[in-house]
């Protein structure tokens, strides 16, 4: 069964679901996306809710580009912008099943445990070597490579994690049965 291209003009929840099972590489390091979260401009938990700022400007740019931000002043987190330019929507990459560049990931993360290398958005950023220099870059040109999932994926959904607004919105998506999720779904 072939792969269907990701429709980055779709609503963020749809894009978040489409990204499950896709392969994400940064300079050849990465794996299969197994967990995402959707955010939209009308969503009070979104960085774009209050409108454009220098920090979130990439979210208002063209779709299929990276929006990178620093979480808690420590971790770089990778989002993929979706919807039409100017809207302010994106999908946070929460977890990846590591497959390529394992030695680089282990060195960057300082650990060997495969299931913990990319289980959480900060871990994903660290393992893939994401920095603010990636902010605004196209996801289909180097250093990024983003390949749609091949075949149908069994996707589960539930509430997002680590937010204080719109906490019941079921916009967290995961690959059913994956042992690489940041946290189990309830």
C-alpha positions in Angstrom: 0.0 0.0 0.0 1.4 3.4 -1.0 1.8 6.5 1.0 -0.6 9.5 0.9 1.0 12.9 1.0 0.4 14.9 4.2 -2.1 17.7 3.6 -0.5 20.6 5.5 -3.4 22.9 4.6 -5.8 20.8 6.7 -6.8 21.6 10.2 -4.1 21.0 12.8 -5.9 18.0 14.3 -6.0 16.3 10.9 -2.4 17.0 10.2 -1.4 15.7 13.7 -3.2 12.5 12.9 -1.6 12.3 9.3 1.9 12.7 10.8 1.5 9.5 12.9 3.6 6.8 11.1 5.5 9.4 9.0 9.3 9.3 9.0 11.1 12.4 10.2 14.9 12.8 9.7 17.2 15.7 10.5 20.5 15.4 8.8 19.8 11.6 8.5 18.9 11.2 12.2 15.4 10.3 13.3 12.7 7.7 12.9 8.9 7.2 12.8 6.6 9.8 14.4 4.5 8.0 17.0 3.0 10.9 19.0 1.8 14.4 18.1 -0.3 17.2 19.5 -2.4 19.7 17.5 -2.6 23.5 18.3 -4.7 26.1 16.5 -5.0 29.9 16.6 -8.5 29.6 18.2 -7.0 27.3 20.9 -6.1 29.1 24.2 -3.3 26.6 24.7 -1.6 27.6 21.5 1.4 29.9 21.2 -0.5 31.6 18.4 -3.7 32.4 20.4 -2.7 36.0 21.2 -1.5 36.7 17.7 1.9 37.0 16.0 5.0 37.8 18.0 8.7 37.6 17.2 8.8 34.2 19.1 5.8 32.6 17.2 6.2 34.3 13.8 7.0 31.0 12.1 3.5 29.7 13.1 2.0 32.4 11.0 4.2 31.6 8.0 3.8 29.1 5.2 2.7 25.5 6.0 5.1 22.6 6.1 7.8 24.7 7.8 9.3 24.3 11.3 8.3 26.3 14.3 10.9 25.8 17.0 10.6 27.2 20.5 12.4 26.7 23.8 10.4 25.1 26.5 11.1 26.1 30.2 14.3 27.7 28.9 15.9 24.3 28.5 14.5 22.2 25.6 14.1 23.0 22.0 10.7 21.7 20.7 9.8 21.0 17.1 6.4 21.8 15.6 5.3 21.7 12.0 3.2 24.6 10.8 -0.1 23.8 9.0 -3.1 25.6 7.6 -2.9 28.6 5.3 -0.2 31.2 5.8 -1.2 33.8 8.4 -3.5 31.4 10.4 -1.2 30.3 13.2 -1.5 26.5 13.6 0.9 23.8 14.2 1.6 20.2 15.3 4.1 19.5 18.1 6.2 16.4 17.6 5.9 14.6 20.9 7.6 11.3 20.3 9.5 9.3 17.7 10.5 5.7 17.4 14.3 6.1 16.8 15.6 4.2 13.8 18.3 6.2 12.1 21.4 7.8 13.7 21.1 6.0 17.0 24.7 6.7 18.0 24.2 10.4 17.4 21.0 10.3 19.4 22.5 8.4 22.3 25.5 10.8 22.4 23.2 13.9 22.3 20.9 12.5 25.0 23.7 10.9 27.1 21.8 7.6 27.5 21.5 4.2 25.9 17.8 3.3 26.5 16.2 3.2 23.1 12.6 3.8 24.3 13.7 7.0 26.1 15.7 8.6 23.4 12.8 10.4 21.8 9.9 10.0 24.2 8.8 13.6 24.8 9.1 16.8 22.8 12.3 18.0 24.6 13.9 14.6 24.1 12.9 14.7 20.4 14.6 18.1 20.0 17.7 17.0 21.8 18.1 13.7 20.1 17.6 15.2 16.6 19.9 18.1 17.3 17.1 20.7 16.9 18.0 24.3 17.7 16.5 27.7 17.0 18.5 27.7 13.8 15.9 25.2 12.4 13.0 27.7 13.1 11.2 28.6 9.9 13.0 26.0 7.7 11.0 24.0 5.1 10.3 20.4 6.3 10.9 19.0 2.8 14.4 20.3 2.2 17.7 19.6 4.1 18.4 19.3 6.9 14.8 17.9 7.1 13.3 14.9 5.4 9.7 14.1 6.1 8.2 11.1 4.4 4.5 10.3 4.7 3.4 7.1 6.5 3.0 4.1 4.2 -0.3 2.3 4.7 -2.9 2.9 7.3 -1.9 3.6 10.8 -3.8 2.7 14.0 -4.1 6.1 15.6 -5.4 6.7 19.1 -6.3 10.1 20.6 -6.7 11.8 24.0 -6.2 15.0 25.9 -2.9 16.9 25.4 -0.2 16.9 28.1 1.5 19.6 30.1 -1.0 22.4 29.4 -3.3 24.4 31.7 -5.8 25.6 29.1 -8.2 23.6 26.9 -6.9 20.5 28.7 -9.8 18.3 27.6 -9.3 18.9 23.9 -8.6 15.4 22.4 -5.8 16.7 20.2 -3.0 14.3 21.3 -2.5 11.5 18.8 -0.4 8.4 19.0 0.5 5.2 17.3 -1.5 2.5 19.0 0.7 -0.1 20.8 3.9 1.9 20.4 6.4 1.6 23.2 8.0 4.9 22.3 5.2 7.2 23.4 6.1 9.9 25.9 3.2 8.7 28.2 0.5 6.1 27.8 -2.9 7.2 26.7 -5.7 6.8 29.3 
